[in-house]
């Protein structure tokens, strides 16, 4: 089963909305630690995204993802 992957999720509001509505979702951003809104609401998942190398850490390669890129396309080099 797949999950939504919100790249550039800070502060995590959209991740929380999706999770509250029953969707599997993972937040991702450049910080090592999740934003407070996600850290305070387990079991919400968070992964680090390296915006310099365009690498996403810790995803299950056997799972499919629908990537959400709200507010991040302006930062693409």
PDB file of N, H, CA, C and O in Angstrom:
ATOM      1  N   UNK A   1       0.841  -1.185   0.000  1.00  0.00           N
ATOM      2  CA  UNK A   1       0.000   0.000   0.000  1.00  0.00           C
ATOM      3  C   UNK A   1       0.880   1.240   0.000  1.00  0.00           C
ATOM      4  O   UNK A   1       1.928   1.246   0.645  1.00  0.00           O
ATOM      5  N   UNK A   2       0.490   2.258  -0.688  1.00  0.00           N
ATOM      6  H   UNK A   2      -0.362   2.253  -1.212  1.00  0.00           H
ATOM      7  CA  UNK A   2       1.266   3.475  -0.823  1.00  0.00           C
ATOM      8  C   UNK A   2       0.994   4.482   0.272  1.00  0.00           C
ATOM      9  O   UNK A   2       0.163   4.269   1.155  1.00  0.00           O
ATOM     10  N   UNK A   3       1.715   5.582   0.190  1.00  0.00           N
ATOM     11  H   UNK A   3       2.390   5.755  -0.527  1.00  0.00           H
ATOM     12  CA  UNK A   3       1.572   6.666   1.153  1.00  0.00           C
ATOM     13  C   UNK A   3       1.822   7.986   0.444  1.00  0.00           C
ATOM     14  O   UNK A   3       2.488   8.031  -0.590  1.00  0.00           O
ATOM     15  N   UNK A   4       1.283   9.056   1.008  1.00  0.00           N
ATOM     16  H   UNK A   4       0.742   9.019   1.848  1.00  0.00           H
ATOM     17  CA  UNK A   4       1.611  10.391   0.546  1.00  0.00           C
ATOM     18  C   UNK A   4       2.940  10.785   1.171  1.00  0.00           C
ATOM     19  O   UNK A   4       3.219  10.437   2.318  1.00  0.00           O
ATOM     20  N   UNK A   5       3.754  11.503   0.425  1.00  0.00           N
ATOM     21  H   UNK A   5       3.527  11.786  -0.507  1.00  0.00           H
ATOM     22  CA  UNK A   5       5.042  11.978   0.907  1.00  0.00           C
ATOM     23  C   UNK A   5       5.079  13.486   0.684  1.00  0.00           C
ATOM     24  O   UNK A   5       5.211  13.946  -0.450  1.00  0.00           O
ATOM     25  N   UNK A   6       4.961  14.252   1.764  1.00  0.00           N
ATOM     26  H   UNK A   6       4.853  13.878   2.685  1.00  0.00           H
ATOM     27  CA  UNK A   6       4.931  15.710   1.682  1.00  0.00           C
ATOM     28  C   UNK A   6       6.345  16.249   1.849  1.00  0.00           C
ATOM     29  O   UNK A   6       6.839  16.385   2.968  1.00  0.00           O
ATOM     30  N   UNK A   7       6.996  16.556   0.718  1.00  0.00           N
ATOM     31  H   UNK A   7       6.595  16.445  -0.192  1.00  0.00           H
ATOM     32  CA  UNK A   7       8.362  17.086   0.733  1.00  0.00           C
ATOM     33  C   UNK A   7       8.286  18.596   0.960  1.00  0.00           C
ATOM     34  O   UNK A   7       7.591  19.306   0.233  1.00  0.00           O
ATOM     35  N   UNK A   8       9.003  19.076   1.966  1.00  0.00           N
ATOM     36  H   UNK A   8       9.568  18.499   2.556  1.00  0.00           H
ATOM     37  CA  UNK A   8       8.925  20.480   2.350  1.00  0.00           C
ATOM     38  C   UNK A   8       7.739  20.702   3.274  1.00  0.00           C
ATOM     39  O   UNK A   8       7.015  21.689   3.144  1.00  0.00           O
ATOM     40  N   UNK A   9       7.545  19.782   4.204  1.00  0.00           N
ATOM     41  H   UNK A   9       8.134  18.981   4.310  1.00  0.00           H
ATOM     42  CA  UNK A   9       6.324  19.738   5.014  1.00  0.00           C
ATOM     43  C   UNK A   9       6.237  20.742   6.153  1.00  0.00           C
ATOM     44  O   UNK A   9       5.158  20.938   6.712  1.00  0.00           O
ATOM     45  N   UNK A  10       7.343  21.382   6.510  1.00  0.00           N
ATOM     46  H   UNK A  10       8.219  21.223   6.056  1.00  0.00           H
ATOM     47  CA  UNK A  10       7.309  22.266   7.680  1.00  0.00           C
ATOM     48  C   UNK A  10       6.216  23.290   7.512  1.00  0.00           C
ATOM     49  O   UNK A  10       6.139  23.915   6.454  1.00  0.00           O
ATOM     50  N   UNK A  11       5.371  23.496   8.493  1.00  0.00           N
ATOM     51  H   UNK A  11       5.433  22.988   9.352  1.00  0.00           H
ATOM     52  CA  UNK A  11       5.384  23.014   9.868  1.00  0.00           C
ATOM     53  C   UNK A  11       4.673  21.680  10.097  1.00  0.00           C
ATOM     54  O   UNK A  11       4.551  21.255  11.246  1.00  0.00           O
ATOM     55  N   UNK A  12       4.207  21.014   9.064  1.00  0.00           N
ATOM     56  H   UNK A  12       4.305  21.359   8.130  1.00  0.00           H
ATOM     57  CA  UNK A  12       3.582  19.708   9.214  1.00  0.00           C
ATOM     58  C   UNK A  12       2.070  19.743   9.243  1.00  0.00           C
ATOM     59  O   UNK A  12       1.428  18.730   9.522  1.00  0.00           O
ATOM     60  N   UNK A  13       1.495  20.899   8.958  1.00  0.00           N
ATOM     61  H   UNK A  13       2.016  21.722   8.732  1.00  0.00           H
ATOM     62  CA  UNK A  13       0.037  21.019   9.022  1.00  0.00           C
ATOM     63  C   UNK A  13      -0.681  20.146   8.004  1.00  0.00           C
ATOM     64  O   UNK A  13      -1.692  19.523   8.331  1.00  0.00           O
ATOM     65  N   UNK A  14      -0.179  20.091   6.784  1.00  0.00           N
ATOM     66  H   UNK A  14       0.642  20.597   6.519  1.00  0.00           H
ATOM     67  CA  UNK A  14      -0.842  19.282   5.751  1.00  0.00           C
ATOM     68  C   UNK A  14      -0.694  17.789   6.045  1.00  0.00           C
ATOM     69  O   UNK A  14      -1.604  17.006   5.777  1.00  0.00           O
ATOM     70  N   UNK A  15       0.452  17.401   6.596  1.00  0.00           N
ATOM     71  H   UNK A  15       1.192  18.037   6.814  1.00  0.00           H
ATOM     72  CA  UNK A  15       0.662  16.002   7.006  1.00  0.00           C
ATOM     73  C   UNK A  15      -0.380  15.606   8.043  1.00  0.00           C
ATOM     74  O   UNK A  15      -0.963  14.525   7.964  1.00  0.00           O
ATOM     75  N   UNK A  16      -0.610  16.476   9.004  1.00  0.00           N
ATOM     76  H   UNK A  16      -0.137  17.354   9.067  1.00  0.00           H
ATOM     77  CA  UNK A  16      -1.587  16.187  10.056  1.00  0.00           C
ATOM     78  C   UNK A  16      -3.005  16.099   9.496  1.00  0.00           C
ATOM     79  O   UNK A  16      -3.790  15.255   9.930  1.00  0.00           O
ATOM     80  N   UNK A  17      -3.337  16.956   8.544  1.00  0.00           N
ATOM     81  H   UNK A  17      -2.700  17.641   8.192  1.00  0.00           H
ATOM     82  CA  UNK A  17      -4.676  16.907   7.926  1.00  0.00           C
ATOM     83  C   UNK A  17      -4.879  15.577   7.207  1.00  0.00           C
ATOM     84  O   UNK A  17      -5.914  14.932   7.373  1.00  0.00           O
ATOM     85  N   UNK A  18      -3.897  15.166   6.413  1.00  0.00           N
ATOM     86  H   UNK A  18      -3.056  15.690   6.279  1.00  0.00           H
ATOM     87  CA  UNK A  18      -4.012  13.887   5.699  1.00  0.00           C
ATOM     88  C   UNK A  18      -4.143  12.717   6.678  1.00  0.00           C
ATOM     89  O   UNK A  18      -4.998  11.849   6.499  1.00  0.00           O
ATOM     90  N   UNK A  19      -3.310  12.695   7.692  1.00  0.00           N
ATOM     91  H   UNK A  19      -2.616  13.400   7.837  1.00  0.00           H
ATOM     92  CA  UNK A  19      -3.348  11.607   8.677  1.00  0.00           C
ATOM     93  C   UNK A  19      -4.683  11.582   9.413  1.00  0.00           C
ATOM     94  O   UNK A  19      -5.251  10.515   9.646  1.00  0.00           O
ATOM     95  N   UNK A  20      -5.174  12.746   9.774  1.00  0.00           N
ATOM     96  H   UNK A  20      -4.712  13.613   9.586  1.00  0.00           H
ATOM     97  CA  UNK A  20      -6.458  12.837  10.486  1.00  0.00           C
ATOM     98  C   UNK A  20      -7.602  12.305   9.628  1.00  0.00           C
ATOM     99  O   UNK A  20      -8.615  11.845  10.155  1.00  0.00           O
ATOM    100  N   UNK A  21      -7.443  12.369   8.309  1.00  0.00           N
ATOM    101  H   UNK A  21      -6.620  12.743   7.881  1.00  0.00           H
ATOM    102  CA  UNK A  21      -8.485  11.877   7.400  1.00  0.00           C
ATOM    103  C   UNK A  21      -8.231  10.448   6.939  1.00  0.00           C
ATOM    104  O   UNK A  21      -8.853   9.982   5.985  1.00  0.00           O
ATOM    105  N   UNK A  22      -7.322   9.754   7.611  1.00  0.00           N
ATOM    106  H   UNK A  22      -6.816  10.133   8.386  1.00  0.00           H
ATOM    107  CA  UNK A  22      -7.131   8.335   7.372  1.00  0.00           C
ATOM    108  C   UNK A  22      -6.108   7.956   6.319  1.00  0.00           C
ATOM    109  O   UNK A  22      -5.991   6.780   5.975  1.00  0.00           O
ATOM    110  N   UNK A  23      -5.365   8.920   5.799  1.00  0.00           N
ATOM    111  H   UNK A  23      -5.460   9.875   6.079  1.00  0.00           H
ATOM    112  CA  UNK A  23      -4.361   8.618   4.775  1.00  0.00           C
ATOM    113  C   UNK A  23      -3.017   8.289   5.403  1.00  0.00           C
ATOM    114  O   UNK A  23      -2.638   8.868   6.422  1.00  0.00           O
ATOM    115  N   UNK A  24      -2.305   7.362   4.791  1.00  0.00           N
ATOM    116  H   UNK A  24      -2.613   6.893   3.964  1.00  0.00           H
ATOM    117  CA  UNK A  24      -0.921   7.097   5.177  1.00  0.00           C
ATOM    118  C   UNK A  24      -0.088   8.245   4.620  1.00  0.00           C
ATOM    119  O   UNK A  24      -0.171   8.551   3.430  1.00  0.00           O
ATOM    120  N   UNK A  25       0.716   8.884   5.472  1.00  0.00           N
ATOM    121  H   UNK A  25       0.784   8.635   6.438  1.00  0.00           H
ATOM    122  CA  UNK A  25       1.470  10.066   5.045  1.00  0.00           C
ATOM    123  C   UNK A  25       2.788  10.150   5.801  1.00  0.00           C
ATOM    124  O   UNK A  25       2.890   9.766   6.967  1.00  0.00           O
ATOM    125  N   UNK A  26       3.794  10.665   5.098  1.00  0.00           N
ATOM    126  H   UNK A  26       3.710  10.976   4.151  1.00  0.00           H
ATOM    127  CA  UNK A  26       5.113  10.882   5.671  1.00  0.00           C
ATOM    128  C   UNK A  26       5.509  12.317   5.360  1.00  0.00           C
ATOM    129  O   UNK A  26       5.397  12.761   4.217  1.00  0.00           O
ATOM    130  N   UNK A  27       5.968  13.037   6.361  1.00  0.00           N
ATOM    131  H   UNK A  27       6.059  12.676   7.289  1.00  0.00           H
ATOM    132  CA  UNK A  27       6.476  14.384   6.167  1.00  0.00           C
ATOM    133  C   UNK A  27       7.971  14.337   5.919  1.00  0.00           C
ATOM    134  O   UNK A  27       8.665  13.486   6.476  1.00  0.00           O
ATOM    135  N   UNK A  28       8.472  15.238   5.092  1.00  0.00           N
ATOM    136  H   UNK A  28       7.908  15.928   4.640  1.00  0.00           H
ATOM    137  CA  UNK A  28       9.917  15.297   4.815  1.00  0.00           C
ATOM    138  C   UNK A  28      10.338  16.751   4.686  1.00  0.00           C
ATOM    139  O   UNK A  28       9.636  17.568   4.090  1.00  0.00           O
ATOM    140  N   UNK A  29      11.503  17.059   5.258  1.00  0.00           N
ATOM    141  H   UNK A  29      12.073  16.395   5.742  1.00  0.00           H
ATOM    142  CA  UNK A  29      12.062  18.395   5.129  1.00  0.00           C
ATOM    143  C   UNK A  29      13.556  18.336   5.412  1.00  0.00           C
ATOM    144  O   UNK A  29      14.097  17.264   5.683  1.00  0.00           O
ATOM    145  N   UNK A  30      14.224  19.485   5.351  1.00  0.00           N
ATOM    146  H   UNK A  30      13.785  20.356   5.131  1.00  0.00           H
ATOM    147  CA  UNK A  30      15.682  19.532   5.464  1.00  0.00           C
ATOM    148  C   UNK A  30      16.193  19.337   6.889  1.00  0.00           C
ATOM    149  O   UNK A  30      17.343  18.937   7.071  1.00  0.00           O
ATOM    150  N   UNK A  31      15.386  19.603   7.885  1.00  0.00           N
ATOM    151  H   UNK A  31      14.452  19.928   7.738  1.00  0.00           H
ATOM    152  CA  UNK A  31      15.833  19.487   9.274  1.00  0.00           C
ATOM    153  C   UNK A  31      16.023  18.022   9.667  1.00  0.00           C
ATOM    154  O   UNK A  31      15.295  17.144   9.202  1.00  0.00           O
ATOM    155  N   UNK A  32      16.997  17.774  10.518  1.00  0.00           N
ATOM    156  H   UNK A  32      17.588  18.487  10.895  1.00  0.00           H
ATOM    157  CA  UNK A  32      17.215  16.402  11.022  1.00  0.00           C
ATOM    158  C   UNK A  32      16.031  15.929  11.856  1.00  0.00           C
ATOM    159  O   UNK A  32      15.641  14.764  11.787  1.00  0.00           O
ATOM    160  N   UNK A  33      15.468  16.829  12.638  1.00  0.00           N
ATOM    161  H   UNK A  33      15.785  17.776  12.694  1.00  0.00           H
ATOM    162  CA  UNK A  33      14.363  16.482  13.534  1.00  0.00           C
ATOM    163  C   UNK A  33      13.043  16.963  12.957  1.00  0.00           C
ATOM    164  O   UNK A  33      13.006  17.973  12.253  1.00  0.00           O
ATOM    165  N   UNK A  34      11.961  16.256  13.245  1.00  0.00           N
ATOM    166  H   UNK A  34      11.990  15.436  13.817  1.00  0.00           H
ATOM    167  CA  UNK A  34      10.659  16.680  12.734  1.00  0.00           C
ATOM    168  C   UNK A  34      10.217  17.990  13.370  1.00  0.00           C
ATOM    169  O   UNK A  34      10.668  18.339  14.461  1.00  0.00           O
ATOM    170  N   UNK A  35       9.336  18.714  12.690  1.00  0.00           N
ATOM    171  H   UNK A  35       8.969  18.430  11.804  1.00  0.00           H
ATOM    172  CA  UNK A  35       8.792  19.934  13.288  1.00  0.00           C
ATOM    173  C   UNK A  35       8.002  19.577  14.547  1.00  0.00           C
ATOM    174  O   UNK A  35       7.508  18.455  14.657  1.00  0.00           O
ATOM    175  N   UNK A  36       7.872  20.493  15.487  1.00  0.00           N
ATOM    176  H   UNK A  36       8.273  21.405  15.397  1.00  0.00           H
ATOM    177  CA  UNK A  36       7.181  20.204  16.746  1.00  0.00           C
ATOM    178  C   UNK A  36       5.782  19.605  16.574  1.00  0.00           C
ATOM    179  O   UNK A  36       5.381  18.735  17.348  1.00  0.00           O
ATOM    180  N   UNK A  37       5.047  20.063  15.572  1.00  0.00           N
ATOM    181  H   UNK A  37       5.373  20.770  14.944  1.00  0.00           H
ATOM    182  CA  UNK A  37       3.684  19.550  15.368  1.00  0.00           C
ATOM    183  C   UNK A  37       3.677  18.060  15.031  1.00  0.00           C
ATOM    184  O   UNK A  37       2.749  17.346  15.410  1.00  0.00           O
ATOM    185  N   UNK A  38       4.707  17.584  14.322  1.00  0.00           N
ATOM    186  H   UNK A  38       5.461  18.164  14.014  1.00  0.00           H
ATOM    187  CA  UNK A  38       4.780  16.160  13.992  1.00  0.00           C
ATOM    188  C   UNK A  38       5.393  15.359  15.129  1.00  0.00           C
ATOM    189  O   UNK A  38       4.966  14.237  15.397  1.00  0.00           O
ATOM    190  N   UNK A  39       6.380  15.918  15.792  1.00  0.00           N
ATOM    191  H   UNK A  39       6.727  16.830  15.574  1.00  0.00           H
ATOM    192  CA  UNK A  39       7.031  15.216  16.907  1.00  0.00           C
ATOM    193  C   UNK A  39       6.053  14.998  18.051  1.00  0.00           C
ATOM    194  O   UNK A  39       6.151  14.005  18.772  1.00  0.00           O
ATOM    195  N   UNK A  40       5.110  15.921  18.222  1.00  0.00           N
ATOM    196  H   UNK A  40       5.031  16.728  17.636  1.00  0.00           H
ATOM    197  CA  UNK A  40       4.148  15.827  19.321  1.00  0.00           C
ATOM    198  C   UNK A  40       2.949  14.959  18.972  1.00  0.00           C
ATOM    199  O   UNK A  40       2.063  14.770  19.806  1.00  0.00           O
ATOM    200  N   UNK A  41       2.905  14.429  17.757  1.00  0.00           N
ATOM    201  H   UNK A  41       3.624  14.583  17.080  1.00  0.00           H
ATOM    202  CA  UNK A  41       1.735  13.668  17.320  1.00  0.00           C
ATOM    203  C   UNK A  41       2.129  12.311  16.756  1.00  0.00           C
ATOM    204  O   UNK A  41       1.831  12.022  15.597  1.00  0.00           O
ATOM    205  N   UNK A  42       2.805  11.456  17.562  1.00  0.00           N
ATOM    206  H   UNK A  42       3.047  11.691  18.503  1.00  0.00           H
ATOM    207  CA  UNK A  42       3.121  10.129  17.036  1.00  0.00           C
ATOM    208  C   UNK A  42       1.827   9.396  16.729  1.00  0.00           C
ATOM    209  O   UNK A  42       0.835   9.642  17.414  1.00  0.00           O
ATOM    210  N   UNK A  43       1.777   8.542  15.778  1.00  0.00           N
ATOM    211  H   UNK A  43       2.583   8.341  15.221  1.00  0.00           H
ATOM    212  CA  UNK A  43       2.869   7.914  15.049  1.00  0.00           C
ATOM    213  C   UNK A  43       3.165   8.555  13.695  1.00  0.00           C
ATOM    214  O   UNK A  43       3.560   7.848  12.767  1.00  0.00           O
ATOM    215  N   UNK A  44       2.989   9.865  13.550  1.00  0.00           N
ATOM    216  H   UNK A  44       2.669  10.439  14.304  1.00  0.00           H
ATOM    217  CA  UNK A  44       3.306  10.528  12.289  1.00  0.00           C
ATOM    218  C   UNK A  44       4.786  10.352  11.970  1.00  0.00           C
ATOM    219  O   UNK A  44       5.651  10.514  12.831  1.00  0.00           O
ATOM    220  N   UNK A  45       5.052  10.019  10.717  1.00  0.00           N
ATOM    221  H   UNK A  45       4.350   9.888  10.017  1.00  0.00           H
ATOM    222  CA  UNK A  45       6.426   9.746  10.299  1.00  0.00           C
ATOM    223  C   UNK A  45       7.065  10.981   9.668  1.00  0.00           C
ATOM    224  O   UNK A  45       6.393  11.817   9.064  1.00  0.00           O
ATOM    225  N   UNK A  46       8.376  11.066   9.827  1.00  0.00           N
ATOM    226  H   UNK A  46       8.922  10.387  10.318  1.00  0.00           H
ATOM    227  CA  UNK A  46       9.147  12.173   9.280  1.00  0.00           C
ATOM    228  C   UNK A  46      10.457  11.613   8.725  1.00  0.00           C
ATOM    229  O   UNK A  46      11.067  10.730   9.327  1.00  0.00           O
ATOM    230  N   UNK A  47      10.883  12.130   7.576  1.00  0.00           N
ATOM    231  H   UNK A  47      10.388  12.848   7.086  1.00  0.00           H
ATOM    232  CA  UNK A  47      12.157  11.768   6.968  1.00  0.00           C
ATOM    233  C   UNK A  47      12.889  13.043   6.583  1.00  0.00           C
ATOM    234  O   UNK A  47      12.267  14.059   6.274  1.00  0.00           O
ATOM    235  N   UNK A  48      14.208  12.982   6.603  1.00  0.00           N
ATOM    236  H   UNK A  48      14.713  12.156   6.854  1.00  0.00           H
ATOM    237  CA  UNK A  48      15.013  14.135   6.209  1.00  0.00           C
ATOM    238  C   UNK A  48      15.207  14.130   4.696  1.00  0.00           C
ATOM    239  O   UNK A  48      15.480  13.093   4.091  1.00  0.00           O
ATOM    240  N   UNK A  49      15.061  15.309   4.100  1.00  0.00           N
ATOM    241  H   UNK A  49      14.840  16.152   4.591  1.00  0.00           H
ATOM    242  CA  UNK A  49      15.322  15.489   2.676  1.00  0.00           C
ATOM    243  C   UNK A  49      16.510  16.425   2.533  1.00  0.00           C
ATOM    244  O   UNK A  49      16.481  17.548   3.037  1.00  0.00           O
ATOM    245  N   UNK A  50      17.553  15.972   1.851  1.00  0.00           N
ATOM    246  H   UNK A  50      17.576  15.060   1.441  1.00  0.00           H
ATOM    247  CA  UNK A  50      18.741  16.783   1.618  1.00  0.00           C
ATOM    248  C   UNK A  50      18.519  17.588   0.342  1.00  0.00           C
ATOM    249  O   UNK A  50      18.585  17.043  -0.760  1.00  0.00           O
ATOM    250  N   UNK A  51      18.257  18.878   0.490  1.00  0.00           N
ATOM    251  H   UNK A  51      18.204  19.321   1.384  1.00  0.00           H
ATOM    252  CA  UNK A  51      17.949  19.727  -0.653  1.00  0.00           C
ATOM    253  C   UNK A  51      19.182  20.014  -1.518  1.00  0.00           C
ATOM    254  O   UNK A  51      19.041  20.443  -2.663  1.00  0.00           O
ATOM    255  N   UNK A  52      20.380  19.783  -0.987  1.00  0.00           N
ATOM    256  H   UNK A  52      20.494  19.435  -0.056  1.00  0.00           H
ATOM    257  CA  UNK A  52      21.593  19.978  -1.779  1.00  0.00           C
ATOM    258  C   UNK A  52      21.842  18.783  -2.701  1.00  0.00           C
ATOM    259  O   UNK A  52      22.187  18.959  -3.870  1.00  0.00           O
ATOM    260  N   UNK A  53      21.668  17.577  -2.179  1.00  0.00           N
ATOM    261  H   UNK A  53      21.388  17.434  -1.230  1.00  0.00           H
ATOM    262  CA  UNK A  53      21.931  16.356  -2.955  1.00  0.00           C
ATOM    263  C   UNK A  53      20.664  15.754  -3.551  1.00  0.00           C
ATOM    264  O   UNK A  53      20.736  14.795  -4.320  1.00  0.00           O
ATOM    265  N   UNK A  54      19.501  16.309  -3.200  1.00  0.00           N
ATOM    266  H   UNK A  54      19.443  17.088  -2.575  1.00  0.00           H
ATOM    267  CA  UNK A  54      18.211  15.767  -3.643  1.00  0.00           C
ATOM    268  C   UNK A  54      18.062  14.304  -3.242  1.00  0.00           C
ATOM    269  O   UNK A  54      17.655  13.467  -4.048  1.00  0.00           O
ATOM    270  N   UNK A  55      18.398  14.005  -1.984  1.00  0.00           N
ATOM    271  H   UNK A  55      18.729  14.685  -1.329  1.00  0.00           H
ATOM    272  CA  UNK A  55      18.276  12.646  -1.463  1.00  0.00           C
ATOM    273  C   UNK A  55      17.311  12.623  -0.291  1.00  0.00           C
ATOM    274  O   UNK A  55      17.312  13.513   0.559  1.00  0.00           O
ATOM    275  N   UNK A  56      16.501  11.599  -0.266  1.00  0.00           N
ATOM    276  H   UNK A  56      16.500  10.876  -0.956  1.00  0.00           H
ATOM    277  CA  UNK A  56      15.520  11.397   0.793  1.00  0.00           C
ATOM    278  C   UNK A  56      15.917  10.174   1.582  1.00  0.00           C
ATOM    279  O   UNK A  56      16.064   9.090   1.016  1.00  0.00           O
ATOM    280  N   UNK A  57      16.093  10.327   2.870  1.00  0.00           N
ATOM    281  H   UNK A  57      15.974  11.207   3.330  1.00  0.00           H
ATOM    282  CA  UNK A  57      16.611   9.255   3.722  1.00  0.00           C
ATOM    283  C   UNK A  57      15.487   8.416   4.331  1.00  0.00           C
ATOM    284  O   UNK A  57      14.456   8.943   4.750  1.00  0.00           O
ATOM    285  N   UNK A  58      15.707   7.104   4.372  1.00  0.00           N
ATOM    286  H   UNK A  58      16.545   6.676   4.032  1.00  0.00           H
ATOM    287  CA  UNK A  58      14.868   6.226   5.166  1.00  0.00           C
ATOM    288  C   UNK A  58      13.532   5.799   4.612  1.00  0.00           C
ATOM    289  O   UNK A  58      12.652   5.412   5.381  1.00  0.00           O
ATOM    290  N   UNK A  59      13.344   5.855   3.307  1.00  0.00           N
ATOM    291  H   UNK A  59      14.058   6.170   2.682  1.00  0.00           H
ATOM    292  CA  UNK A  59      12.075   5.378   2.744  1.00  0.00           C
ATOM    293  C   UNK A  59      12.176   3.900   2.403  1.00  0.00           C
ATOM    294  O   UNK A  59      13.247   3.407   2.051  1.00  0.00           O
ATOM    295  N   UNK A  60      11.075   3.208   2.508  1.00  0.00           N
ATOM    296  H   UNK A  60      10.204   3.608   2.794  1.00  0.00           H
ATOM    297  CA  UNK A  60      10.997   1.802   2.158  1.00  0.00           C
ATOM    298  C   UNK A  60      10.915   1.689   0.628  1.00  0.00           C
ATOM    299  O   UNK A  60       9.926   2.135   0.046  1.00  0.00           O
ATOM    300  N   UNK A  61      11.913   1.112  -0.035  1.00  0.00           N
ATOM    301  H   UNK A  61      12.716   0.750   0.437  1.00  0.00           H
ATOM    302  CA  UNK A  61      11.907   1.048  -1.502  1.00  0.00           C
ATOM    303  C   UNK A  61      10.825   0.126  -2.062  1.00  0.00           C
ATOM    304  O   UNK A  61      10.552   0.157  -3.262  1.00  0.00           O
ATOM    305  N   UNK A  62      10.212  -0.685  -1.220  1.00  0.00           N
ATOM    306  H   UNK A  62      10.434  -0.710  -0.245  1.00  0.00           H
ATOM    307  CA  UNK A  62       9.154  -1.589  -1.689  1.00  0.00           C
ATOM    308  C   UNK A  62       7.787  -0.928  -1.666  1.00  0.00           C
ATOM    309  O   UNK A  62       6.807  -1.516  -2.125  1.00  0.00           O
ATOM    310  N   UNK A  63       7.710   0.260  -1.151  1.00  0.00           N
ATOM    311  H   UNK A  63       8.506   0.738  -0.779  1.00  0.00           H
ATOM    312  CA  UNK A  63       6.441   0.967  -1.018  1.00  0.00           C
ATOM    313  C   UNK A  63       6.314   2.016  -2.121  1.00  0.00           C
ATOM    314  O   UNK A  63       7.317   2.563  -2.579  1.00  0.00           O
ATOM    315  N   UNK A  64       5.096   2.292  -2.543  1.00  0.00           N
ATOM    316  H   UNK A  64       4.281   1.847  -2.172  1.00  0.00           H
ATOM    317  CA  UNK A  64       4.881   3.357  -3.530  1.00  0.00           C
ATOM    318  C   UNK A  64       4.482   4.637  -2.791  1.00  0.00           C
ATOM    319  O   UNK A  64       3.898   4.592  -1.709  1.00  0.00           O
ATOM    320  N   UNK A  65       4.808   5.768  -3.397  1.00  0.00           N
ATOM    321  H   UNK A  65       5.283   5.805  -4.276  1.00  0.00           H
ATOM    322  CA  UNK A  65       4.550   7.061  -2.776  1.00  0.00           C
ATOM    323  C   UNK A  65       3.947   8.024  -3.783  1.00  0.00           C
ATOM    324  O   UNK A  65       4.304   8.013  -4.961  1.00  0.00           O
ATOM    325  N   UNK A  66       3.033   8.854  -3.312  1.00  0.00           N
ATOM    326  H   UNK A  66       2.743   8.863  -2.355  1.00  0.00           H
ATOM    327  CA  UNK A  66       2.538   9.987  -4.079  1.00  0.00           C
ATOM    328  C   UNK A  66       3.202  11.208  -3.470  1.00  0.00           C
ATOM    329  O   UNK A  66       2.953  11.543  -2.312  1.00  0.00           O
ATOM    330  N   UNK A  67       4.052  11.876  -4.250  1.00  0.00           N
ATOM    331  H   UNK A  67       4.254  11.604  -5.191  1.00  0.00           H
ATOM    332  CA  UNK A  67       4.852  12.982  -3.731  1.00  0.00           C
ATOM    333  C   UNK A  67       4.083  14.288  -3.843  1.00  0.00           C
ATOM    334  O   UNK A  67       3.522  14.614  -4.890  1.00  0.00           O
ATOM    335  N   UNK A  68       4.069  15.028  -2.743  1.00  0.00           N
ATOM    336  H   UNK A  68       4.525  14.763  -1.893  1.00  0.00           H
ATOM    337  CA  UNK A  68       3.438  16.348  -2.673  1.00  0.00           C
ATOM    338  C   UNK A  68       4.553  17.376  -2.587  1.00  0.00           C
ATOM    339  O   UNK A  68       5.417  17.282  -1.715  1.00  0.00           O
ATOM    340  N   UNK A  69       4.543  18.355  -3.481  1.00  0.00           N
ATOM    341  H   UNK A  69       3.841  18.431  -4.189  1.00  0.00           H
ATOM    342  CA  UNK A  69       5.595  19.376  -3.535  1.00  0.00           C
ATOM    343  C   UNK A  69       4.994  20.772  -3.374  1.00  0.00           C
ATOM    344  O   UNK A  69       5.186  21.639  -4.227  1.00  0.00           O
ATOM    345  N   UNK A  70       4.276  20.979  -2.293  1.00  0.00           N
ATOM    346  H   UNK A  70       4.119  20.275  -1.601  1.00  0.00           H
ATOM    347  CA  UNK A  70       3.712  22.306  -2.039  1.00  0.00           C
ATOM    348  C   UNK A  70       4.825  23.233  -1.562  1.00  0.00           C
ATOM    349  O   UNK A  70       5.584  22.858  -0.668  1.00  0.00           O
ATOM    350  N   UNK A  71       4.941  24.385  -2.110  1.00  0.00           N
ATOM    351  H   UNK A  71       4.325  24.690  -2.836  1.00  0.00           H
ATOM    352  CA  UNK A  71       5.862  25.426  -1.646  1.00  0.00           C
ATOM    353  C   UNK A  71       7.336  25.057  -1.771  1.00  0.00           C
ATOM    354  O   UNK A  71       8.167  25.707  -1.136  1.00  0.00           O
ATOM    355  N   UNK A  72       7.700  24.052  -2.555  1.00  0.00           N
ATOM    356  H   UNK A  72       7.025  23.524  -3.070  1.00  0.00           H
ATOM    357  CA  UNK A  72       9.122  23.715  -2.683  1.00  0.00           C
ATOM    358  C   UNK A  72       9.649  23.889  -4.101  1.00  0.00           C
ATOM    359  O   UNK A  72      10.862  23.982  -4.285  1.00  0.00           O
ATOM    360  N   UNK A  73       8.799  23.936  -5.091  1.00  0.00           N
ATOM    361  H   UNK A  73       7.814  23.860  -4.942  1.00  0.00           H
ATOM    362  CA  UNK A  73       9.280  24.042  -6.466  1.00  0.00           C
ATOM    363  C   UNK A  73      10.031  25.354  -6.715  1.00  0.00           C
ATOM    364  O   UNK A  73      10.875  25.415  -7.608  1.00  0.00           O
ATOM    365  N   UNK A  74       9.742  26.383  -5.956  1.00  0.00           N
ATOM    366  H   UNK A  74       9.055  26.334  -5.231  1.00  0.00           H
ATOM    367  CA  UNK A  74      10.459  27.653  -6.097  1.00  0.00           C
ATOM    368  C   UNK A  74      11.910  27.544  -5.658  1.00  0.00           C
ATOM    369  O   UNK A  74      12.719  28.412  -5.985  1.00  0.00           O
ATOM    370  N   UNK A  75      12.251  26.492  -4.924  1.00  0.00           N
ATOM    371  H   UNK A  75      11.593  25.787  -4.658  1.00  0.00           H
ATOM    372  CA  UNK A  75      13.613  26.320  -4.402  1.00  0.00           C
ATOM    373  C   UNK A  75      14.451  25.370  -5.247  1.00  0.00           C
ATOM    374  O   UNK A  75      15.624  25.156  -4.943  1.00  0.00           O
ATOM    375  N   UNK A  76      13.882  24.799  -6.294  1.00  0.00           N
ATOM    376  H   UNK A  76      12.929  24.973  -6.541  1.00  0.00           H
ATOM    377  CA  UNK A  76      14.624  23.863  -7.146  1.00  0.00           C
ATOM    378  C   UNK A  76      15.670  24.643  -7.936  1.00  0.00           C
ATOM    379  O   UNK A  76      15.389  25.692  -8.517  1.00  0.00           O
ATOM    380  N   UNK A  77      16.874  24.101  -7.938  1.00  0.00           N
ATOM    381  H   UNK A  77      17.102  23.250  -7.466  1.00  0.00           H
ATOM    382  CA  UNK A  77      17.945  24.758  -8.696  1.00  0.00           C
ATOM    383  C   UNK A  77      17.923  24.330 -10.135  1.00  0.00           C
ATOM    384  O   UNK A  77      18.752  24.780 -10.926  1.00  0.00           O
TER     385      UNK A  77
END
